[in-house]
Amino acid sequence: MRHRVEGRKFGRERDHRKALMRNLVISLITHERITTTLAKAKETRSLAERVITYGKKGEVHHRRLAFRILHDRDLVKRLFDDIAPRFSDRNGGYTRIYKKGFRKGDCAPMAIIELVDKGTAPEKSADKIKSEDLTK
């Protein structure tokens, strides 16, 4: 029985599972939105939120901890300079998971995992654009 045993195995050995989670987090930090299976998205969420919390703390020790997961200096720099400051006023809950449907081949439940604040500026409504154009 799996009483109080956390984490999913995904039918992989420990090293393969660890590499899978790292790759998913790297893709999430790079693209800010990825599509994967629901189970992988739920498992990725904890590691991604831990890395973003490292970015919010911003010390050298936390950069090294993030580098252990991301394995890319440019990605760590992007995390600490661009992504983490967007979440400075938020205490956790940096990711969002949407259910997407089922994969055609094996009917696995699919999901979209994305960062809550995706760095997109709010779009101006059509009325504001027209009024600004008329004033110029």
C-alpha positions, 0 to 999 in steps of 0.5 A, a space after each residue: 500500500 502507498 499510504 503517505 507516499 508522495 510523488 508519482 513514478 511514471 513507470 520510470 527509474 529515479 534518474 529518468 524521472 528526475 531528468 523528466 521533471 527537470 526538462 519540464 521545468 526548463 521548458 516551463 521557464 523558457 516558454 511560460 506555457 507547456 502542454 503535457 499529461 495531467 499527471 506530469 503537469 501536477 508533478 511539475 508544479 511543485 518543482 516549478 514553484 520551488 524554483 520560482 521561490 528561489 528566484 524571489 529570494 535572490 541570493 547567491 545560494 538560491 541562484 546555485 540551488 536553481 542552477 542545480 535544477 535548470 543547468 543553464 546560466 542564461 535561464 537562471 538569469 532570466 528566472 531571477 531578473 524577469 520571472 521572479 520579480 513578477 511574483 514578488 507580491 504573491 505567496 505561492 500559486 505561481 502556476 495554473 493547470 488547465 485540463 485540455 482533453 484526451 490524447 488521441 493515441 492512448 486517451 491520456 488526459 492532457 493539460 496545459 501548465 502555465 505561469 499565472 502572470 505570463 508577462 503579457 501586458 493587458 491589451 487595450 480595448 478598441 474604444 481606448 485605441 480609437 480615442 487615443 488615435 483621434 487625440 493625436 
